[in-house]
Amino acid sequence: MTAVTAKDATKRKVATLAFWSIVVAFAVLGLKLLAWVITGSVALYSDALESIVNVIASAAAFWAIRISHKPADQDHPFGHHKAEYLSAVLEGVLIVVAAMLILNEVWRTWQNPAPLEQPWTGLAVNGLATLLNAVWAWILISIGRSARSPALVADGKHIMTDVVTSVGVFVGLVGAVFTGWHVLDPALAVIVALNILWQGWHVIGSSMSGLMDRAVDMDEHIRIRDIISANSKGALEVHDLRTRIAGRATFIEFHMVVDADMSVGESHIICDRIEDALKAEIPSVRITIHVEPDDEAKLPKGTVAVPFA
């Protein structure tokens, strides 16, 4: 399989998962709404409300992934990779809105707590939705990371948060049924709301880092530096190494110092060797190399290194 074919296959896989996320989100929403109607539980209502956010967020992720895979054009010469971050920010905002709606419902129910209706039937239906969510979240996070798709990973993490809160709600409501402490129902809903508020803030913060051109982490920076050093034979020095991440793409740029008498063709061979090595190790990499004469060197003459930017 050629590199182009493999890249196209990854695009199709990510887009297909994004589409099926919408289908799964609707199925889970239907189950959770049914559980809420059966029991009248405000905690299950909060669980269902978060699933409404999942539906909207999954649709937004599907749109963002389709946009992000569009090739570069005249108006977007560096590509459309950051569209996925917009989807993740939207998802974070929707999570916060859902938490506010849950707290509003909690206030109403807290004043008039009531016993749950058909609790075991409702909990069984909600448990089925939780199991479906857990399996799908694991799939999204695993494939999203391998495909370097922030939108899929954010969607998967949000769904996994939904799974954790659903398990907590299940345990708490079982306790409420056995003890008769009806106030546990709205109390659990408060915990759910606070938890998804935290998750929403985390999703927004992570996405904003991407929009602000966050650099790769230190381990990846060192790996990039080592790859360049190992393939820069013929160059005198490499400096000003800078990186940034935009969705699946990693942008790398640096200055390469060569002997002033070296021909353009010879320096280009070195650049090609470095680029090939980076592309072989880092998927979806974009590389910019600025070639300079030896009087631009920053290290003592005869030293070949890649200083940190």
N, C-alpha and C positions, 0 to 999 in steps of 0.2 A: 504493500500500500504506500503510495507516495505521500509526501508531507502535505500536499494540497488536499488530497483525498482524506487523509486523517483529520485535517483541520475542518473540512466540510462535515465529516461524520460527527465530530464533536459539536459543531454548531447545531446539527439536526437533533442530536441527543439532548442538548440543553433546552432547545426550543420545545421538543416533545415533552420533556419533564415539566417545563413551565406550563404547558397546556393542560397536562393531566393534573397538575396542582390545583387548577381551577375546578376540575371535575371532582377531585377528592375533597376539596374545601366545601363544595356544595353538599356532598354526601354527608360529611361530618356535621355540617350546620343543620341539615335536616334531622339527623339523629339526636343532636343536642337540643334542638327546639322541641322535639317530641318528648325527650326526657323532662324538660322544663314544664311542658303542658301537663304531663302525667302527674308530676309531683307538686308543682306550684312553688318549687324551691328557688329562692333568690340567688343562692350559690350556683345552682345549675343554670339560672338565667344569665349570670355573669360569664359562665363557661360558654354558653351559646352566643353571647354578645361578642366575645373574643373571636369566635368562629366567623361571625359576619365580617370582622376585620380581615380574617384570613382570606375570605373570598375576594374582597376588594384588593388586598395586597397581592394575591396570586395573579389577579388580572393585570395589575400594574407591573408585576415582575415579568409576565409574559410579553407585555408591550415593550418594556425596557430591554429585554433580552433580544427581541427582534430588531430593535433600533441599534443596539450595541454591536450587532454582528454585521451591520451594513458597512461596506467598504468606505474608505476615505473618499471624499469628494472635494470639489472646489471650495465649498463653504466650510468644510470640516477636514482639512488636510491631515490632521493627526488621528482621524477616525472618530467613532462614536462610542468609545468604551465607557465613558462616564455616565451614560444613560442609566446603567444599572444602579449607580449610587443614588440617582434621583428616586428610583423605585424604593430603595432601602430607606431613604429619608421619609418618603411618604408613608411607608409601613410603620415607622417609628411614631410619626405624628398620629396615625390612626389608632395605634395602641394606646396612646395617651388619651385620645378622645373616648375610646371604649372604657378606659378606667374611670373617667369622669361620669359617664353614664351609669356605670355599675355603682359608684358611690352614691349617686342620686337615688337609685332604686333601693340601695341598702338603707338609706335614711327613712324612706317611706315604710319599708318592712320592719325596721327596728322598732318603730313605734307600735306596731301591731303584729308581733310574732304569732305564727300559727303552725299547727302540726302539719307534717308533710302528707300528701295524699299518694297512695300506692308507691311508697319509697323504693321497695325492692325492684319493681318493674322499671321505674325510672332510672335507678342506678345501673341496672343491667344494660339498658339501652345506651346510657352515657358511657359505660365501660367498653362497649363495642366501638363507639366512636373514638374513645381514647386509644384503643389498640390499633385502629386504622391509622390514627394520627401518628403514633409512635413509629410504626413501620415506614410510613411515608416520610417523616422527618429525617429518619436515618438515611433513607435513599437520597433525599435532597442534599443533605450536608455532605455525604460521602462523594457523590458525583459532582456537586457544586465545587468542592475543594479541588478535586482532580482536574476539573475543567476551568478552574479559576474564575468562577462566576459569583460575584458578590450578591447578586439578586437571589440566586438559588440558595446560597448559604444563609442569607438573612431570613429568607422564607422558611428554611428548614429549622433554624434556631428559634424562630418565633413559634413554629408549630411544636417544637420540643418543649418550649416553655408552657405552651397550652397543655401538653401531656403531663408535665410536672404538676401544674395547678389542678388538673383534672383528678389526678391521683390523690392530691391533698383534699380536694372537695369530697371525693368518694369516702376516704377514711373518716373525715369529719362528719359527714352526713350519717354514716353508719353509727358513729358515736351518738349523734343527736337522736337517732331512732331508738337506740338501746337505753339512753339515759332520760329521754324526754325533755332535754334542754333545747327547746326550740330556738333559743337565742343563738345557738351555734350556727344556724343557717346564715343569718346576715353577717355574723362575725367572720365566717369563712369567706364570704363575698368580699369583705374588706381586705382580707389577706390576699385574695386573688387580685384585687384592684391594685394594691400596693406593689405586688410582685410584677405585674405587667407594666406598671409605670416605670419600674426600675429597668425592665427589659427594653421598653421603648426608648428610654434615655440612652441605653447602651447601643442600640441599633443606630440611633441618630448620630451619636458620637463617632462610631466607627465609620459611618458613611461620610460624615463631614471631613474626617481625616483623608479619605480618598479624594474628595472634591478639592481639598487643599494641597493636593500633590504630595502626599506622604511618601517618604523614601522607604526603600526596602529595609527590613530589620538588619541588625548588625551582623548576624551570622550569614545572611544572604549577601550583604555588602562584601564581607571578607571572601566569600566564595567567588563572587564576580571579580574581585581584585586578583585572586589567585589564578583564575582562568585567563585573565588578561596578561598577567605576568608570565605565565607558562607559554604564551603564544605570541609574545612581543619581540621575539628574536630579530635583531636588526634595528630596533628602535633604541634610542638613548635613554628615554624616560617616558613615563606615562603619569600624568597628574590631573588634578581637578576632576576626580571621578564623582559623578553625580547620578542619582537614580530617582525615579518616581514611579508610582503604581497607578494605573488607571484601569480598573476592572481586571480583565484577564491579562492586559498588556503590561510589560515592564519596560520602561524607557531608561536607557543607559547612554550617558554621554561623558566624554573625557577628552583631554588633550594628549596627543602623542608627539614627542619630540624626536626628530631624526636629524642626521647629519645634513647640513645646509647644502652639501653637494649631491645628496641623493636625488635621483630622478623621481618624477611623479609616479612613473610606472612601478618603481621599486617600493616606494612607500605605500602604494595602493595594494601591492601584494601582501604586505604586513597587515594592512587594515582588513583585507579579505580573510586572512588567516584568523585574526582575532574574532571577526564577526561570525565566521563559520563555527568556531569553538563555542562562542556564547549561544548561538542559535541551537547548537546540538545539546546544550545543557539546560537552557531556560526557554520554556514555551512562550510563544507570542511576544518575543523580545523585539524592541525597536532600538537601533544603535546609531549614535552620531559620534563620529571621530573627527576632531579638529587637528590637522597635522601642522606642526610648527618647526621652524629651524632650531638649531642647537643653541642659539643665543637666548631662547625663551626657556631654557631649562631652569628648574627650581632647586635641583639637587646638585651636589658636587659632580664634576665631570667624571664619567666612567661608571656612575651608579645607575642601575636600571631598577626602578621600583615603581610602585603605584601607591603614592601617599594617600591617606584619607582626605576626603574633601573637607 
